[in-house]
């Protein structure tokens, strides 16, 4: 009897030990481990320690989800926002408001009002700047750009949003840069967009604009087509290299204008510009960064800019600006293409409004 009990005890202990050993390798799959992995630092969070993240969208839900410091909009993003169900009431109220004004330019006035209403909603979510764009059809008219910018700021102030929270977006034409110079002197802060070249960046610096948005992905697009290649490694991406040069130039010569990289095609471009003052990023790429549990390494460093930019300070007047742009086929083509694209989206927005009016 005693021997039988001893045999049974040994069998039970052996079974328990075997089961425990089999279970140990699977500990990494337990809910506790998965929770720990889920809460590992994301690339988005790591990037935010190096660079101010800006949401490149007019989608309120996306902005709430990622909680960026700033947000940027443009005609393309406003048009997309107008088609979202959550904005239908806002569009309707903007149309009703415009009808009550009995304006001679109701469609344009309605779009201005709607853009400001969307920006006002965004301003309640982000603590920093909200960028709202001037009509791209005014890109070659300095006086009209100034007038439109002042109108947008007045509308924001009527909504209770201080002008210090708003960046007026203007295309980086010579006329647009001159308009920004006038506005900055009046205390209206500007974001110069569609920027593809050092000549534009230097002219913006001379105008003492608050912020520039040098584009990355659209530059890469041009060089892919021009050189007949399918891709570039992030470190050799022409768009990344352009923003890097502008950043180092600004820091070397102690230019206060904020550099905000824009127009990204992939996460690799973003990570190569970690350390830039600001980066404006689409929701899809923010999501990809959020789901990547990899620490981000600083690539741009103002302390190293003097050694990284070997050139001299550049002087630009109107004649030199136009000559430098003429010699830069990529910048000339992309600036013109960008303005045309924004105009098309403005016209799409106006068509929606026209049907409502």
C-alpha positions as CSV (number, residue, x, y, z in Angstrom):
1,X,0.0,0.0,0.0
2,X,2.8,2.4,1.0
3,X,4.8,1.6,-2.1
4,X,1.7,2.2,-4.3
5,X,1.2,5.7,-2.7
6,X,4.9,6.5,-3.3
7,X,4.6,5.5,-6.9
8,X,1.5,7.6,-7.4
9,X,3.1,10.7,-5.8
10,X,6.1,10.4,-8.1
11,X,3.9,10.2,-11.1
12,X,2.0,13.3,-10.0
13,X,5.1,15.3,-9.4
14,X,6.6,14.3,-12.8
15,X,3.4,15.3,-14.5
16,X,3.4,18.7,-12.7
17,X,7.0,19.4,-13.6
18,X,6.5,18.5,-17.2
19,X,3.4,20.7,-17.5
20,X,5.3,23.6,-15.9
21,X,8.2,23.3,-18.2
22,X,5.9,23.3,-21.2
23,X,4.1,26.4,-20.0
24,X,7.2,28.5,-19.3
25,X,8.1,29.2,-23.0
26,X,4.6,30.5,-23.5
27,X,4.8,33.2,-20.7
28,X,5.6,35.8,-23.4
29,X,2.1,35.3,-24.8
30,X,0.3,36.0,-21.5
31,X,-2.1,39.0,-21.3
32,X,0.3,40.7,-18.8
33,X,3.1,40.6,-21.3
34,X,0.9,41.8,-24.1
35,X,-0.1,44.7,-22.0
36,X,3.5,45.6,-21.3
37,X,4.3,45.4,-25.0
38,X,1.3,47.5,-25.9
39,X,2.5,50.3,-23.5
40,X,6.0,50.3,-24.9
41,X,7.1,53.7,-26.2
42,X,5.8,54.3,-29.7
43,X,7.8,56.0,-32.4
44,X,5.2,58.8,-32.4
45,X,5.8,59.4,-28.7
46,X,9.6,59.2,-29.1
47,X,9.5,61.6,-32.0
48,X,7.4,64.1,-29.9
49,X,10.4,64.3,-27.5
50,X,12.5,65.7,-30.4
51,X,10.1,67.6,-32.6
52,X,6.8,69.4,-32.2
53,X,4.2,67.2,-34.0
54,X,1.5,68.9,-36.1
55,X,-1.6,67.2,-37.5
56,X,-2.0,67.7,-41.2
57,X,-5.7,67.3,-41.4
58,X,-9.1,69.0,-40.9
59,X,-10.6,65.9,-39.4
60,X,-11.6,66.7,-35.8
61,X,-11.7,63.0,-34.8
62,X,-8.2,62.4,-36.0
63,X,-6.9,65.5,-34.2
64,X,-8.6,64.3,-31.0
65,X,-7.0,60.9,-31.3
66,X,-3.4,62.0,-31.8
67,X,-3.5,65.2,-29.7
68,X,-0.9,67.2,-31.7
69,X,0.4,70.6,-30.6
70,X,-0.7,72.4,-33.8
71,X,-2.9,71.6,-36.8
72,X,-2.6,72.6,-40.5
73,X,-5.4,72.8,-43.1
74,X,-5.4,73.6,-46.8
75,X,-8.1,73.7,-49.5
76,X,-7.7,70.0,-50.2
77,X,-8.2,69.1,-46.5
78,X,-11.1,71.5,-46.1
79,X,-12.8,69.8,-49.1
80,X,-12.3,66.4,-47.5
81,X,-13.6,67.7,-44.2
82,X,-16.7,69.1,-45.9
83,X,-17.6,65.6,-47.1
84,X,-17.4,64.0,-43.6
85,X,-20.8,63.4,-41.9
86,X,-19.7,65.1,-38.7
87,X,-19.3,68.4,-40.6
88,X,-22.7,68.4,-42.4
89,X,-24.3,70.6,-39.7
90,X,-21.4,73.0,-39.9
91,X,-21.6,73.3,-43.7
92,X,-25.3,73.9,-43.5
93,X,-25.0,76.5,-40.8
94,X,-22.3,78.3,-42.8
95,X,-24.6,78.4,-45.8
96,X,-27.5,79.7,-43.7
97,X,-25.2,82.4,-42.1
98,X,-24.0,83.5,-45.6
99,X,-27.5,83.8,-46.9
100,X,-28.4,86.2,-44.1
101,X,-25.5,88.5,-45.1
102,X,-26.9,89.2,-48.5
103,X,-23.3,89.4,-49.8
104,X,-22.3,90.2,-53.3
105,X,-19.7,87.4,-53.1
106,X,-21.6,84.7,-51.2
107,X,-19.7,81.7,-52.3
108,X,-16.3,83.1,-51.4
109,X,-17.6,84.5,-48.2
110,X,-19.2,81.2,-47.2
111,X,-15.9,79.3,-47.8
112,X,-14.0,81.8,-45.7
113,X,-16.5,81.5,-42.9
114,X,-16.6,77.7,-43.1
115,X,-12.8,77.5,-43.1
116,X,-12.7,79.7,-40.0
117,X,-15.4,77.7,-38.2
118,X,-13.4,74.5,-38.8
119,X,-10.3,76.2,-37.6
120,X,-12.1,77.4,-34.5
121,X,-13.2,73.9,-33.7
122,X,-9.6,72.7,-34.1
123,X,-8.4,75.5,-31.8
124,X,-10.4,74.1,-28.9
125,X,-8.5,70.8,-29.2
126,X,-4.9,71.8,-30.0
127,X,-3.0,74.1,-27.6
128,X,-0.9,75.8,-30.4
129,X,-1.3,77.1,-33.9
130,X,-4.0,76.5,-36.4
131,X,-3.1,77.2,-40.0
132,X,-5.8,78.5,-42.4
133,X,-4.9,79.1,-46.1
134,X,-5.5,82.2,-48.2
135,X,-7.3,81.6,-51.5
136,X,-4.6,80.3,-53.8
137,X,-6.0,82.3,-56.7
138,X,-4.4,85.3,-55.0
139,X,-0.9,83.9,-55.0
140,X,0.4,86.5,-57.4
141,X,-1.4,89.5,-55.9
142,X,0.2,91.0,-52.8
143,X,-2.5,93.5,-51.9
144,X,-5.4,91.0,-52.3
145,X,-3.5,88.4,-50.2
146,X,-3.1,91.0,-47.4
147,X,-6.8,91.9,-47.6
148,X,-7.9,88.3,-47.5
149,X,-5.6,87.4,-44.6
150,X,-7.0,90.4,-42.6
151,X,-10.5,89.2,-43.3
152,X,-9.7,85.7,-42.0
153,X,-8.2,87.1,-38.9
154,X,-11.2,89.3,-38.3
155,X,-13.5,86.3,-38.7
156,X,-11.4,84.3,-36.1
157,X,-11.6,87.2,-33.7
158,X,-15.4,87.3,-34.1
159,X,-15.3,83.6,-33.1
160,X,-13.3,84.5,-30.0
161,X,-10.0,83.1,-31.3
162,X,-7.0,85.4,-30.7
163,X,-4.9,86.1,-33.8
164,X,-1.8,84.8,-32.0
165,X,-3.3,81.3,-32.4
166,X,-3.6,81.6,-36.2
167,X,-1.1,81.1,-38.9
168,X,-2.2,82.5,-42.2
169,X,-1.0,80.1,-45.0
170,X,0.3,81.7,-48.1
171,X,2.0,80.2,-51.2
172,X,5.7,81.0,-51.3
173,X,5.6,83.1,-54.5
174,X,7.5,86.4,-54.4
175,X,4.1,88.2,-54.1
176,X,3.0,85.9,-51.3
177,X,6.2,86.4,-49.4
178,X,5.9,90.2,-49.7
179,X,2.3,90.0,-48.5
180,X,3.5,87.9,-45.5
181,X,6.2,90.6,-44.7
182,X,3.4,93.2,-44.5
183,X,1.2,91.0,-42.4
184,X,3.9,90.1,-40.0
185,X,4.6,93.8,-39.3
186,X,0.8,94.1,-38.5
187,X,1.1,91.3,-36.0
188,X,-0.5,88.6,-38.2
189,X,1.6,85.5,-38.1
190,X,2.1,83.6,-41.4
191,X,2.9,80.1,-42.6
192,X,4.6,80.1,-46.0
193,X,3.6,77.0,-47.8
194,X,4.5,75.3,-51.2
195,X,8.1,75.9,-50.4
196,X,10.5,73.8,-52.5
197,X,13.8,75.7,-52.6
198,X,16.5,77.6,-50.7
199,X,15.7,80.8,-52.6
200,X,12.1,80.7,-51.2
201,X,13.4,79.9,-47.7
202,X,15.9,82.8,-47.8
203,X,13.2,85.2,-49.0
204,X,10.9,84.1,-46.2
205,X,13.7,84.5,-43.7
206,X,14.3,88.1,-44.9
207,X,10.5,88.8,-44.6
208,X,10.7,87.5,-41.0
209,X,7.8,85.2,-41.4
210,X,6.8,83.1,-38.4
211,X,7.0,79.7,-40.0
212,X,7.8,78.0,-43.3
213,X,6.5,74.6,-44.6
214,X,9.2,73.1,-46.9
215,X,7.8,70.1,-48.8
216,X,9.4,66.7,-48.8
217,X,7.3,64.2,-50.6
218,X,6.5,66.3,-53.6
219,X,10.2,67.0,-54.2
220,X,10.8,63.3,-54.1
221,X,8.0,62.7,-56.6
222,X,9.6,65.1,-59.0
223,X,13.1,63.5,-58.8
224,X,11.7,59.9,-59.0
225,X,10.0,60.9,-62.3
226,X,13.0,62.9,-63.5
227,X,15.6,60.3,-62.7
228,X,13.4,57.3,-63.6
229,X,13.8,55.6,-60.3
230,X,11.2,53.9,-58.1
231,X,12.4,55.0,-54.7
232,X,15.1,56.7,-52.7
233,X,16.5,55.6,-49.3
234,X,15.3,58.1,-46.6
235,X,18.8,59.5,-46.1
236,X,19.2,60.1,-49.9
237,X,15.6,61.4,-50.4
238,X,15.9,64.8,-52.3
239,X,13.1,66.2,-50.2
240,X,14.7,65.2,-46.9
241,X,18.0,66.7,-48.1
242,X,16.3,70.0,-49.1
243,X,14.6,70.4,-45.7
244,X,17.9,69.4,-43.9
245,X,19.8,72.1,-45.8
246,X,17.2,74.8,-45.0
247,X,17.1,73.8,-41.4
248,X,20.9,74.0,-41.1
249,X,21.0,77.3,-43.0
250,X,18.5,78.8,-40.6
251,X,20.2,77.6,-37.5
252,X,23.7,78.5,-38.6
253,X,22.6,82.1,-39.4
254,X,20.4,82.3,-36.3
255,X,17.1,82.8,-38.2
256,X,14.1,82.7,-35.9
257,X,11.6,81.5,-38.5
258,X,10.2,78.0,-37.6
259,X,11.0,75.2,-40.0
260,X,8.1,72.7,-40.3
261,X,8.7,69.8,-42.7
262,X,5.6,68.9,-44.7
263,X,4.2,66.7,-47.4
264,X,5.5,63.2,-46.4
265,X,5.1,60.1,-48.4
266,X,6.4,57.6,-45.8
267,X,7.6,57.2,-42.2
268,X,11.2,57.0,-43.3
269,X,11.2,60.6,-44.5
270,X,9.7,61.7,-41.2
271,X,12.3,59.8,-39.1
272,X,15.2,61.3,-41.1
273,X,14.0,64.8,-40.1
274,X,13.6,64.0,-36.3
275,X,14.8,67.1,-34.5
276,X,13.3,69.5,-37.0
277,X,11.4,72.4,-35.3
278,X,8.0,71.0,-36.4
279,X,6.7,68.3,-38.7
280,X,3.2,68.3,-40.0
281,X,2.0,64.7,-40.5
282,X,-1.1,63.1,-42.0
283,X,-3.3,60.8,-39.8
284,X,-2.3,57.7,-41.7
285,X,1.4,58.3,-41.0
286,X,0.7,59.3,-37.4
287,X,-1.1,55.9,-37.0
288,X,1.9,54.1,-38.5
289,X,4.3,55.9,-36.1
290,X,1.9,55.1,-33.2
291,X,2.0,51.4,-34.0
292,X,5.8,51.2,-34.3
293,X,7.4,50.5,-30.9
294,X,10.9,51.8,-31.9
295,X,12.8,54.7,-30.3
296,X,13.5,57.6,-32.7
297,X,17.1,59.0,-33.1
298,X,17.7,62.7,-33.5
299,X,18.9,63.5,-37.0
300,X,18.7,67.3,-37.1
301,X,20.6,69.2,-34.4
302,X,20.9,73.0,-34.2
303,X,24.1,72.7,-32.3
304,X,25.7,71.0,-35.3
305,X,24.2,73.1,-38.0
306,X,27.2,75.4,-38.4
307,X,29.4,72.5,-39.3
308,X,26.8,70.8,-41.5
309,X,26.0,73.8,-43.7
310,X,29.2,75.0,-45.3
311,X,27.8,77.7,-47.5
312,X,27.8,81.5,-47.0
313,X,24.7,83.5,-46.2
314,X,22.6,84.2,-49.3
315,X,21.3,87.6,-50.3
316,X,18.0,87.6,-52.3
317,X,16.2,90.5,-53.9
318,X,13.3,90.1,-56.4
319,X,15.5,89.8,-59.5
320,X,17.7,87.1,-57.8
321,X,14.7,85.3,-56.4
322,X,13.1,85.0,-59.9
323,X,16.4,84.0,-61.5
324,X,17.1,81.3,-58.9
325,X,13.6,79.9,-59.2
326,X,13.9,79.9,-63.0
327,X,17.1,77.9,-62.7
328,X,15.4,75.4,-60.4
329,X,13.0,73.4,-62.6
330,X,11.7,71.3,-59.8
331,X,10.8,74.2,-57.5
332,X,9.2,76.2,-60.4
333,X,7.1,73.2,-61.6
334,X,6.1,72.1,-58.1
335,X,5.1,75.6,-57.0
336,X,2.9,76.1,-60.0
337,X,1.5,72.6,-59.8
338,X,0.7,73.1,-56.1
339,X,-1.1,76.4,-56.7
340,X,-3.2,74.8,-59.5
341,X,-4.0,71.9,-57.2
342,X,-5.2,74.1,-54.4
343,X,-7.3,76.2,-56.8
344,X,-9.0,73.0,-58.1
345,X,-9.9,72.0,-54.5
346,X,-11.2,75.6,-53.8
347,X,-13.4,75.3,-56.8
348,X,-14.7,71.9,-55.5
349,X,-15.5,73.5,-52.1
350,X,-17.3,76.3,-53.9
351,X,-19.3,73.9,-55.9
352,X,-20.6,72.2,-52.8
353,X,-21.5,75.6,-51.3
354,X,-23.1,76.9,-54.5
355,X,-25.5,74.0,-54.5
356,X,-26.5,74.8,-51.0
357,X,-27.0,78.5,-51.7
